Amino acid sequence: MDPVRNPFAPGAGQRPPELAGRDKELAAFEVVLERVARGRPERSLVL
């Protein structure tokens, strides 16, 4: 019998296999990273 794997609990420090439904948050985080890299003011994100 194969154990059922939970994709939402990959373990501490490991990225889950898929971040489903997080496109908006990932895009916002990319903007924050780009602004920081350019030395521009940024807004923090709360997840």
Distance bins in CASP14 RR format, pairs under 12 A and 6 or more apart:
PFRMAT RR
TARGET T0000
AUTHOR 0000-0000-0000
RMODE 2
METHOD distances of the structure
MODEL  1
5 11 0 0 0 0 0 1 0 0 0 0 0
5 16 0 0 0 0 0 1 0 0 0 0 0
5 17 0 0 0 0 1 0 0 0 0 0 0
6 16 0 0 0 0 1 0 0 0 0 0 0
6 17 0 0 0 0 0 1 0 0 0 0 0
7 14 0 0 0 0 0 1 0 0 0 0 0
7 15 0 0 0 0 0 1 0 0 0 0 0
7 16 1 0 1 0 0 0 0 0 0 0 0
7 17 1 0 1 0 0 0 0 0 0 0 0
7 18 1 0 0 1 0 0 0 0 0 0 0
7 19 0 0 0 0 0 1 0 0 0 0 0
7 20 0 0 0 0 1 0 0 0 0 0 0
8 14 0 0 0 0 0 1 0 0 0 0 0
8 16 1 0 0 1 0 0 0 0 0 0 0
8 17 0 0 0 0 1 0 0 0 0 0 0
8 18 0 0 0 0 1 0 0 0 0 0 0
8 19 0 0 0 0 0 1 0 0 0 0 0
8 20 0 0 0 0 1 0 0 0 0 0 0
8 22 0 0 0 0 0 1 0 0 0 0 0
9 16 0 0 0 0 1 0 0 0 0 0 0
9 17 0 0 0 0 0 1 0 0 0 0 0
10 16 1 0 1 0 0 0 0 0 0 0 0
10 17 1 0 0 1 0 0 0 0 0 0 0
10 18 0 0 0 0 0 1 0 0 0 0 0
10 19 0 0 0 0 0 1 0 0 0 0 0
11 17 0 0 0 0 0 1 0 0 0 0 0
15 22 0 0 0 0 0 1 0 0 0 0 0
15 26 0 0 0 0 0 1 0 0 0 0 0
16 22 0 0 0 0 1 0 0 0 0 0 0
18 26 0 0 0 0 0 1 0 0 0 0 0
19 25 0 0 0 0 1 0 0 0 0 0 0
19 26 1 0 0 1 0 0 0 0 0 0 0
19 27 0 0 0 0 0 1 0 0 0 0 0
19 29 0 0 0 0 0 1 0 0 0 0 0
19 47 0 0 0 0 0 1 0 0 0 0 0
20 26 0 0 0 0 0 1 0 0 0 0 0
21 27 0 0 0 0 0 1 0 0 0 0 0
22 28 0 0 0 0 1 0 0 0 0 0 0
22 29 0 0 0 0 1 0 0 0 0 0 0
22 30 0 0 0 0 0 1 0 0 0 0 0
22 45 0 0 0 0 0 1 0 0 0 0 0
22 47 0 0 0 0 1 0 0 0 0 0 0
23 29 0 0 0 0 0 1 0 0 0 0 0
23 30 0 0 0 0 0 1 0 0 0 0 0
24 30 0 0 0 0 0 1 0 0 0 0 0
24 31 0 0 0 0 0 1 0 0 0 0 0
24 45 0 0 0 0 0 1 0 0 0 0 0
24 47 0 0 0 0 0 1 0 0 0 0 0
25 31 0 0 0 0 0 1 0 0 0 0 0
25 32 0 0 0 0 0 1 0 0 0 0 0
25 45 1 0 0 1 0 0 0 0 0 0 0
25 46 0 0 0 0 0 1 0 0 0 0 0
25 47 1 0 0 1 0 0 0 0 0 0 0
26 32 0 0 0 0 0 1 0 0 0 0 0
26 33 0 0 0 0 0 1 0 0 0 0 0
26 45 0 0 0 0 0 1 0 0 0 0 0
26 47 0 0 0 0 0 1 0 0 0 0 0
27 33 0 0 0 0 0 1 0 0 0 0 0
27 34 0 0 0 0 0 1 0 0 0 0 0
27 45 0 0 0 0 0 1 0 0 0 0 0
28 34 0 0 0 0 0 1 0 0 0 0 0
28 35 0 0 0 0 0 1 0 0 0 0 0
28 42 0 0 0 0 0 1 0 0 0 0 0
28 43 0 0 0 0 1 0 0 0 0 0 0
28 44 0 0 0 0 0 1 0 0 0 0 0
28 45 1 0 0 1 0 0 0 0 0 0 0
28 46 0 0 0 0 0 1 0 0 0 0 0
28 47 0 0 0 0 1 0 0 0 0 0 0
29 35 0 0 0 0 0 1 0 0 0 0 0
29 36 0 0 0 0 0 1 0 0 0 0 0
29 42 0 0 0 0 0 1 0 0 0 0 0
29 43 0 0 0 0 0 1 0 0 0 0 0
29 44 0 0 0 0 0 1 0 0 0 0 0
29 45 1 0 0 1 0 0 0 0 0 0 0
29 46 0 0 0 0 0 1 0 0 0 0 0
29 47 0 0 0 0 1 0 0 0 0 0 0
30 36 0 0 0 0 0 1 0 0 0 0 0
30 37 0 0 0 0 0 1 0 0 0 0 0
30 42 0 0 0 0 0 1 0 0 0 0 0
30 45 0 0 0 0 0 1 0 0 0 0 0
31 37 0 0 0 0 0 1 0 0 0 0 0
31 38 0 0 0 0 0 1 0 0 0 0 0
31 40 0 0 0 0 0 1 0 0 0 0 0
31 42 0 0 0 0 1 0 0 0 0 0 0
31 43 0 0 0 0 1 0 0 0 0 0 0
31 45 0 0 0 0 1 0 0 0 0 0 0
32 38 0 0 0 0 0 1 0 0 0 0 0
32 39 0 0 0 0 0 1 0 0 0 0 0
32 40 0 0 0 0 0 1 0 0 0 0 0
32 41 0 0 0 0 0 1 0 0 0 0 0
32 42 1 0 1 0 0 0 0 0 0 0 0
32 43 1 0 0 1 0 0 0 0 0 0 0
32 44 1 0 0 1 0 0 0 0 0 0 0
32 45 1 0 0 1 0 0 0 0 0 0 0
32 46 0 0 0 0 0 1 0 0 0 0 0
32 47 0 0 0 0 0 1 0 0 0 0 0
33 39 0 0 0 0 0 1 0 0 0 0 0
33 40 0 0 0 0 0 1 0 0 0 0 0
33 42 0 0 0 0 1 0 0 0 0 0 0
33 45 0 0 0 0 0 1 0 0 0 0 0
34 40 0 0 0 0 1 0 0 0 0 0 0
34 42 0 0 0 0 1 0 0 0 0 0 0
35 41 1 0 0 1 0 0 0 0 0 0 0
35 42 1 0 1 0 0 0 0 0 0 0 0
35 43 0 0 0 0 1 0 0 0 0 0 0
35 44 0 0 0 0 0 1 0 0 0 0 0
35 45 0 0 0 0 0 1 0 0 0 0 0
36 42 1 0 1 0 0 0 0 0 0 0 0
36 43 0 0 0 0 0 1 0 0 0 0 0
36 44 0 0 0 0 0 1 0 0 0 0 0
36 45 0 0 0 0 0 1 0 0 0 0 0
END
